[in-house]
Amino acid sequence: MTEIAASDFRHAQRHIRLDTILRLRWLAVLGQLAAIFIVAQGLEFNVEIIPCVSIIALSAALNLALQTAANPMQRLEPMQAAGLLALNIVELAGLLFFTGGLQNPFSFLFLAPVLISATALPARFTFGLGLLAVACASLLFFFHFPLPWDSDDPLVLPPVYLVGVWLSIALAIGVTSLYSFQVTEEARKLADALAATELVLTREQHLTQLDGLAAAAAHELGTPLATIFLISRELEKTVKDPSFAADLKTLREQTQRCRDILSKITQLSSTGAPFDRMKMSELIEEVVAPHRDFGVEIKVRIAVAAAAEPVGSRNPAILYGIGNIVENAVDFARTTVEVNAWWNKDTIELVISDDGPGIPPDILNRIGEPYLSRRRTQDDGGGRRGLGLGVFIARTLLERTGAKVSFTNRTFPEHGAVVQITWPRQRFEAIETHEETIG
């Protein structure tokens, strides 16, 4: 089976475009200016306009400087993006300082930069920005200008209420950031795993297409080799010098050998060859054969059925998917792996089971998720090994061919894992080799 190295699919570095940050900052500038205008002119409250406008002007000046000095389309390093988000928090804290501190309902905007970080930056930066936001909120609890309000009827909020506001901000930052980070991380893992699945399928498809390439090469090389063979044979008859005759004989024999090799390749690989379509029993044997020499007995049982044996295309997705499951069964089995097949006129069923420890109950319902692995080895000190993508890729490829894949454990007192793969017979027999590459 085709292997995927750990270096092929690592989580990509998380980079935010400068343009994205600048758009958010410009949106903040416009929103802040609008809020000050409405409070000062519309509601006619006393606002520290000069300090607030100065902070907003500095923010706008920085935006202009970044747009001028750097390409907005460039992707920022995580540290740079975190720095700009931290600046957003500090600017917001400055505005809140002059407009009532935590009494200002806009104090909940502390969440915005932290949530952006949770969805786009590594966890350590999100944690740092969360601490910065909570620290700013804590300072604003004690130090701030009065909330802009009617001077004849000033608003006085009790300290208990302000403690509740501070606590709600802190909890909202922690809970929503953690939730956003988890959701984004799962989506990122799924995207990486699907990309790995496409890579596996492409590699398997490439290996399948090599057969056709070999047949074409054999056909094209056949004519010049036949010409060389005929000329060398005629020259061998006419040349009198024994040394030349021996060389010509060797040339003719080696040319004939090349023709024989190409003939075998043509028989095995040409379009319409016997192995382009395979019976179910032949498919199982091709998948099982590479795993027979690893000290585990593999028993193949084909149930006798009234319906004729199903015949399908030699599909790379099916070969890889079943092969990966068989390989896992061999890895975990103590002594025996069983591969049982059964079919009728409507359904094809393949069951692969082993006598190993079985699937742990805590991950049984999560089998098939990407990056889920409980395999342990002595070489890595008992830690997890591999990317945990194998079962996900196998399940995804098989389900794209119309199969339904389920995972269970054997019924006590027996032990071991059981994987059941079921196809609608009509779908299995209609699958084309190239179907998955265009799906």
N, C-alpha and C positions, 0 to 999 in steps of 0.2 A: 504494500500500500504506500501511497505517497505520503511522506512525512512533512510536517510543518515545523520549522525551527522556531524556537522562542524569539529569535531576533527578527523573524518575518513579520510578526504582529505584536508590537508593543503598543501600549497606549500612547497615542500621539501627544506631543507637547501641546498644552493648551495655550493658544495665542488669541488675543482679541485685537481686532483691527483698530488702529488709532481713530479712524473715521467713526467707528461705533461709539467710542468714548466721547469724542467731540460732539456727536449728535446729542448724546445724553446731557452733556454739560451745557450745550446751547439751549436745550429744552429746559434745563434747570434755571438758567439765566432768565429766559423769557417768563417762566412761571413765577420766579421770585420778584421780578419787576412788576408783573401784573398784580401779585398779591399786595405789594407795598402800595401801588397806585389805588387799588380798591379800598384798602384800609384807610389810607390817608385822605383820599378825595371822595370816595363813595360813602364810607362810614364816618368820615371826619374825626377819626381818632388821632391822638398824638403819637406819632411814630418817629423814632430816631432815624430820620431819612438820610442824613449825610453819612453816618457810619454804615448804614445798610447798603446804600447805593455805592459807597466806596468798595465794599467787599464784593458786590456784584460786578463792579467795573474791573476790579483786579481779576476776577474769574474770567470775564470776557476778554481781557487783554491777554491772559494766558492762552485762551482758546485760539485767538488770532495768531499769537506767536507760534503755537504748535502747528497750525495750518500752514503758516508761511515757511517755517524752518524744516518741517518734515513732510514726507509723503503721507497723506491721510490714509492711503491704502496699505501702508506697511503694517505688519503684525507686531504688536508689542510683546516684549518678553514679559513673563508673569510678574516679575518685580516692578517693571515700569507701569503695567496696568494697575497693580495694587497700589502703587504710589499715587496715581491719579485718582483712584477711588478713595484713598485715604484723604487726599486734598478735598474731595467733595464733602467728606464727613466734617473736616475741620471748618470749611466754609459754611456749611449748614449750622454748625455749632456757633460760629461767630454771629450769624444772622439771628439765631434763637437767643443768644446772649442779650442782644439789643431789643428783643421783642417778646420778653416774658419767660424765657427758659422753657421748662417742661409744662408751663401753663398754656403755651402756644400749641394749638392742635396739630400744627405742622411738625411737631417734634417726632412724630412717627416716621417721618421721611428718613430717619437714621437707618431704617431697614433697607432702603433701596440699594445703596452701594454694596452692602453685605450680601444681599440676594444676588446681585450681578456677579459678585465674586464667587458665590457658591455654585453658580451654573457654568462658570467659565475658567476659574482659576483653581490651582491645587488647594487642598484643604488647609494647609498651614497659613496661606495668605488669608483665606476666609476667616480662620480663627483669629488671626491678628487684627483684621479689620473689625470683627465683632467686638474684641476687647477694646479697641479704640472708640467705637461707637458707644459702648457702655460707659467707658471712662468719661467721654464728653457729656453724656447724659447725667452722670453722677455730679460733675462739676456744675452743670446747669441747675441742678437741684438746689445748690447753695448760692451760686453767684449768677445773677441776671438782672437786667433792668425790668421795671414793671411791665406787665402785659398792656399793650395799647388798648385803652378802654375809656368809657365816658368818665371824665374827671369828677362829675357831680355824683356819680354812683359807681365808685371803683369796685372791681371784682376781686374778692379775696377768697382764694381756695384754701381749704384746710390742709394741713401738712399730711394727714393720712391719705387724702386724695392724691397728692403729689407723689407720695411713696408708691401708691398703686400705679400711677402713670409710669414712674421709673421702672417698677417691677414688670409691668406689661411690656414696656419697650425691651427690657433685657430678655424676657422670656420669648417674645416674638422674634427677636434677632436669633436666639438660639434654636428655637423649634423650627421656624420657617427656613432658616439657612440649612439646618440638618436635613429637612425634608427635601428642599430643592437640590441639595448636593446628592442625596441618595437617588432621586429620580433621574437627575442628569447623568450620574455615574452608570446607572442601569442602562439608560439609553445609549451611552457611549460604548459600554461593553457589548451590547447587542449589535450596534453598528460595526464594531471591530470583528465580532464573531461572524456576522453575515459576510463581511469582506473576506474573511479567512475561508468561509465556505465557498465563495465564488472562486478563490484562488485554487482550492483543492479541485473543484470541478473543472477549472480550466486546465490544470495539470493532467488530470485523468483524461480529459477530452483530447489533449495533445498527444498523450501516449497512445490513445486509440487511433488517432489519425496517422500515427507513424506507420501503421500497417498499410494504409493506402499509399503513403509515400514510398514505402519499400516496394510495393507492387509496381508503381509507376517507374521507379528507378530500374527495377528488373526488366520491365518491358523495353525501356529506352536503351539499356545496355545490351540487350539480347542481340540486336542486329550487328553492331560493330564487333562483338565477340564472335559471332558466327562467321563474319568476314575474316577475322584474324585466324580463326580455326581452319577455314578452308585454304587460305593462302599458305599457312604454315604446313599443312598437309601436302599441298602440291609442291612446295619448295623441298620438302623432305624427300619426295620421290625423285626430284631432278638433281639435287646436289650430290656430288660424288665424294666430296671431302668428308671423312668419318667424323671429324670434330664438329664441323658445321651441322652434319646430320643429327648428331647427338643433341646439340643445342636446339635445333628445330623441333626434335621430338619432345624435349622438355617444354618448349614453348607451346606445342600443341596440347600436351597433357595438362598443363596448367590452365590453358584457355578452356579446355573441356571441363576442368574442375570448377572454374568460375561459372560456366554455363549451368552446371549441375546445382551449384549453390543458389543461383538466381532462379532456377526452376523450382526449387523447394520454397523459396520466399514467395514466388508467384502463387504457388498452390495454397500457401497458408494465409496470404494477405490480400489477394486480389478481391475486387468488389464482387460480392455474391458468393464469397467463400463460405464453407460450412460453418465457421465460427462467427459470422456476422449475425446470425440468429441462433439462439441456444435454447435447448430444453431446460426446464427447471432443474433437473438433476445435474446437467452439465454445468449450469451456472453455479450451483452449490459446490460442486467438486472444484471448480476453478477458484472459488473464494477460499475454500477450506485447505486446499493443497499446500499453500505456503506456510501453514501453521501446524503441520503434522510432526515436525521434528523438534519440538520444544519440551518433550517429556510429559506431555498431556495427551491422553487418548481422545480423539475426536470421533464420535459415533454419529454417522449419518443414517437416518431412517426415512425412507420414502414410503408413505402410506399407499396401499393399493386402493385405487379409486376407479369408479366406473367411467368417469370422464377421461378423455384423452389428455396426455401430459401437456401442460401449457408450454408454449414456445414464444419467447420474446427476443427483442433486440439485445445485443451485447452492450448494455447501457452503462457508461462509466459511473453515473450516480448510484445505480443499484449495486454495482460491484464494490465501489468504495464504501457505501453505507453498510452493507452486510459484512464486508471484510473488516471494517472497524469494530463492529459489534462482536464478531468472532474473535478478533484479536484481544479485545477486553476480556472476553470470557476465558480465553487461554491464559491471560495474565493472572486472573484471580482464581482460576480453578485449582483444586488440589490434585485431582487425578484425571477427571473426565469432563469433557464438554459434549453435549448432545445437540445435534442439529436435526430437527424433525420437520418434514414438509408434508402438506396435505392440500388437496384441491378438489373442487367439483366444477360444475359448469358455470358457476357464478363467482366463486371466491378462490383465492390462493392464500394459504397461510403457512408461514415459516416461523418456527419457534426455536430459539437458541437459548440453552440453559447450561449452567455449570454447577459444580459441587463446591464452590468457594464459600466465603463468609456471607455472601448476599449483599444487598444494598442496604446501608444503614437506614433505619426508620426515619431519622431526622431529615434525610435528603431524598427519600423515595418519591415524594410528591414534587420534588424540584428537578428530578432527573431530566436532562435535556436543556437546562439553562446553560448559557455560556459561562466559562470560567468557574465551573463547579467541579471540584476534584477532591477526593478523599484518599487517593492512592498514595501509599507511603513506601519508601525504600530505605534500606540500611545505609546506602551511600550518602543520602542527604540528611542523615540524622533523624529520620522519622518525619521529616517535613513533607509538604506537598510537592508533587513532581508534575512538571508539564504545565501546559496552558489550560487544561481542562476543557478543551474545545472539541475533543474527539467525538463524544456522544452527541453534542449539539450539532456538529457538522453531519454526522451520520443520520441523525433524525431529520434534519432539515432537508438533506438530499433525498432521502427515502419518501418523505411526505410530499415533496415536489413531484414525485413520480406517481402519486395517487395512493401511497401506502398509509396505513394507520399503524403507528408504533406505540406499544405500551410496555411498561416496565413493572415487574412484580417480583416477589420472592417466592420460593417454593414453600409449600404448606408444611408446617411443623409436623413430624420431627425431622423432615428433610431440610437441607439448607442449600443456599445458592440463589443466584439471580436468574430470572427468566425474562427474555425479551420476545415479545410476540409481534410479528410483522404481517399485516394482512392487506392484500390488494384486491380490488375488483378485477376479476379475470380479464374482462374486456379491456380495461385500462392498461393492465400489464402487457397484454399481447399487442397493444397498439402503440406502445412507447417506441419512439425513434431515438437513435443514438444521439442526434443533435438537438433533441427537444430541450434539454436543460439549458443550453447555451443561449437560447432565445427566450426563455421563460422569464 
